[in-house]
Amino acid sequence: MRRRVMIFAVLLMCGSAVGQAPVGPSTAVLDGSRFGLSAEYGRTNADIIFDVDGRDKESVDFQTAFANFSAALTSRWEFFVRLGGSQAEATGFDGRWDVSWGMGTRVTAFQWHAWSWGGLAQFTNLVSRFDTREEFLVNSTPTLRNATDELNLVEYVLATGPTWRQGPLSLYGGLLLRYTDGEFEIIAGRLGDQFDVDARWDVGGYVGVRLTLFQTDPAHTYGFSRCDLTAEGRFTGDSSGFSAGVLLPFGGAY
């Protein structure tokens, strides 16, 4: 396989480690409703340094779009699952959207007047594929073959922090701890190669805002009790990202 393929493979392995999925508040968000439907879009950009015949820096973009279903186990403890897609872009690669998924839970530990504090744990599997033509050595002869490059990233996040709520406005933020692992695979029939993503821990923070657009009798809004808009920023030492979404709680009071 040519050195060019190896460079791109290492680039994407390093870039995949910053594919932050949206976090949201670390406290319960259904506010007494039994269920919730939400949609969210997120994007991360990072300057990545990788080692191939020296040190080089590249910019990597990672996008996610998810539909989420949430269920309240108690008035302060919620579980959610997400299904959607993710897409990665780097120099020389324009990955297509592919199916991704995840799940998680958030718990409100305590409340005091307008303040609350909680914790969140989530898992997300991010996948993106690239259709390319790569040059392989076949019987010592350079040969062009159609190939699919697949990036498969597993991300675990633990987050904790406060939420302040006043009327329709909520502000939240805190610290996050992220662990990433996965693999990058080049597939070309019987040819190809596979590279493990180096498992790594990453520490950062997040801050966001949630605005309730309306809160009304569910009988007048197809069973939904309210509509919330959210916007969030996330950051670590070598990356930054944002997400935006909408939440529709339903199912009556818990």
C-alpha positions in Angstrom: 0.0 0.0 0.0 1.3 3.4 -0.8 2.6 5.8 1.8 -0.3 8.3 0.9 -2.8 5.8 2.1 -1.0 5.3 5.4 -0.8 9.1 5.9 -4.6 9.5 5.4 -5.3 6.5 7.7 -3.2 8.0 10.6 -4.8 11.4 10.0 -8.3 10.0 10.3 -7.4 7.8 13.4 -6.2 10.9 15.2 -9.1 13.1 14.0 -11.7 10.5 15.1 -10.7 11.0 18.7 -12.3 14.4 18.8 -15.7 13.4 17.4 -17.7 14.8 20.3 -21.4 13.8 20.4 -23.8 16.4 22.0 -24.0 16.2 25.8 -26.9 18.4 27.0 -27.7 19.2 30.6 -26.3 16.8 33.2 -29.6 17.2 35.1 -33.1 15.8 34.2 -34.7 17.7 31.3 -38.2 16.2 31.1 -39.3 18.1 34.2 -41.9 15.6 35.4 -43.1 14.4 31.9 -42.9 10.6 31.3 -41.3 10.7 27.8 -39.6 13.0 25.4 -38.7 13.3 21.7 -35.8 15.4 20.6 -33.6 16.1 17.6 -30.0 17.6 17.7 -27.2 18.5 15.3 -23.6 18.9 16.3 -20.3 19.8 14.8 -16.7 19.6 16.0 -13.5 21.1 14.6 -10.0 20.2 15.7 -6.4 20.9 14.8 -4.8 17.4 14.7 -1.0 16.7 14.9 0.0 13.3 13.5 3.3 11.5 13.0 4.2 10.3 9.6 7.8 11.0 8.5 7.7 14.1 10.8 4.9 16.0 12.5 2.1 17.6 10.5 -1.1 19.5 11.5 -4.5 19.1 9.8 -8.0 20.4 10.5 -10.7 17.8 10.9 -14.5 18.3 11.0 -16.9 15.8 12.5 -20.7 16.2 12.2 -23.5 14.4 14.0 -27.3 14.4 13.7 -29.5 12.4 16.1 -33.2 11.7 16.9 -33.5 10.9 20.6 -36.2 9.1 22.7 -36.1 9.8 26.5 -38.0 8.1 29.3 -38.3 9.1 33.0 -37.5 6.4 35.4 -38.3 8.8 38.3 -38.9 12.5 38.3 -35.1 13.0 38.6 -33.7 10.1 36.7 -33.9 9.7 32.9 -32.7 7.3 30.3 -32.3 8.1 26.6 -31.4 6.4 23.3 -30.3 8.1 20.1 -30.3 7.1 16.5 -29.0 9.1 13.5 -25.8 9.6 11.5 -22.3 11.0 11.6 -19.9 12.3 8.9 -16.1 13.0 9.0 -14.1 15.3 6.7 -10.3 15.7 6.4 -7.8 16.7 3.8 -8.4 14.5 0.7 -11.4 12.8 2.2 -15.1 13.7 2.1 -16.8 11.1 4.2 -20.5 10.3 3.7 -23.1 10.2 6.4 -23.6 6.8 8.0 -25.8 5.3 10.7 -24.7 6.0 14.2 -26.3 5.5 17.6 -26.0 5.8 21.3 -27.6 5.7 24.8 -27.2 7.4 28.1 -28.7 8.5 31.4 -28.9 11.7 33.4 -29.7 12.1 37.1 -30.5 15.2 39.2 -28.6 14.8 42.4 -30.1 17.7 44.3 -32.1 20.9 43.8 -32.0 24.3 45.7 -34.3 27.1 44.6 -33.4 27.9 41.0 -30.3 25.7 41.1 -29.8 22.0 40.5 -26.8 19.7 40.1 -26.6 16.3 38.3 -24.5 13.8 36.4 -24.6 12.3 32.9 -23.2 9.2 31.4 -23.5 8.3 27.7 -22.2 6.0 25.0 -22.1 6.9 21.3 -20.9 4.8 18.3 -19.9 7.2 15.4 -19.4 5.7 11.9 -18.4 7.4 8.6 -17.3 5.8 5.3 -15.3 7.1 2.3 -15.4 5.7 -1.2 -11.9 6.1 -2.8 -9.5 4.6 -5.3 -6.3 3.5 -3.7 -3.0 2.1 -5.0 -2.0 -1.3 -3.6 1.0 -3.5 -4.3 -0.3 -6.7 -6.0 2.5 -9.1 -6.8 5.0 -6.2 -6.3 3.1 -4.2 -8.9 1.3 -0.9 -8.0 -2.4 -1.5 -8.8 -5.4 0.9 -8.5 -8.4 -0.6 -6.7 -11.8 0.8 -5.6 -11.8 0.9 -1.8 -14.0 1.9 1.1 -12.4 3.6 4.1 -14.5 3.1 7.3 -14.0 5.1 10.5 -15.7 3.4 13.5 -15.4 5.4 16.7 -16.7 4.5 20.2 -17.1 7.4 22.6 -17.9 7.3 26.4 -18.7 10.5 28.2 -19.1 11.3 31.9 -20.3 14.9 32.7 -21.3 16.8 35.8 -22.3 20.3 36.5 -25.1 22.7 37.6 -28.2 24.0 35.9 -29.8 27.4 36.7 -33.4 27.9 35.7 -35.5 31.1 35.8 -38.8 31.1 34.1 -38.5 29.8 30.5 -34.6 30.2 30.5 -32.1 27.6 31.7 -28.3 27.8 31.7 -26.1 24.8 32.3 -22.5 23.7 32.1 -19.8 21.8 33.8 -16.9 19.4 33.3 -16.7 16.4 31.0 -14.5 13.4 30.9 -14.3 11.5 27.6 -12.8 8.2 26.6 -12.5 7.2 22.9 -11.6 4.0 21.1 -12.3 2.4 17.7 -10.7 1.5 14.4 -10.1 2.7 10.9 -10.4 0.1 8.1 -9.5 0.2 4.4 -11.6 -2.3 2.5 -10.8 -3.3 -1.1 -12.1 -6.9 -1.7 -9.4 -9.3 -0.4 -7.0 -6.4 0.0 -7.1 -3.7 2.6 -5.8 -2.9 6.1 -7.0 -2.2 9.5 -5.7 0.3 12.1 -6.6 0.5 15.8 -7.5 3.9 17.1 -5.3 4.6 20.2 -7.6 4.7 23.2 -7.4 8.0 25.0 -8.9 10.1 27.8 -9.8 13.7 27.3 -10.9 16.3 29.8 -12.9 19.4 28.9 -16.0 21.5 29.6 -19.4 22.4 28.2 -21.8 25.2 28.5 -25.3 25.6 27.1 -28.7 27.3 27.2 -32.3 26.0 27.0 -35.3 28.1 26.2 -38.9 27.0 26.6 -40.9 28.3 23.7 -44.3 27.3 25.1 -45.8 25.2 27.9 -49.5 24.3 27.5 -52.2 21.7 27.9 -51.0 18.6 26.0 -54.6 18.1 24.7 -54.1 21.2 22.5 -50.6 20.3 21.2 -50.9 16.6 20.1 -49.9 15.3 23.5 -46.7 17.4 23.9 -46.6 19.5 27.1 -44.0 22.0 25.9 -41.2 22.8 23.4 -37.6 23.6 24.3 -34.8 24.9 22.1 -31.2 24.1 23.2 -27.7 25.4 22.1 -24.5 24.1 23.5 -20.7 24.6 23.2 -18.0 22.0 24.1 -14.2 22.3 24.3 -11.1 20.4 25.1 -7.4 21.2 24.8 -7.3 20.5 21.0 -10.9 20.8 19.9 -14.1 22.8 20.0 -17.7 21.9 19.1 -21.3 23.1 19.2 -24.8 21.6 18.9 -28.3 22.7 18.7 -31.6 20.9 19.2 -35.3 20.8 20.0 -37.0 18.8 22.8 -40.7 17.9 23.0 -41.8 16.2 26.3 -45.0 14.2 26.4 -46.9 11.5 28.2 -48.3 13.4 31.1 -46.9 14.1 34.6 -44.7 11.4 36.1 
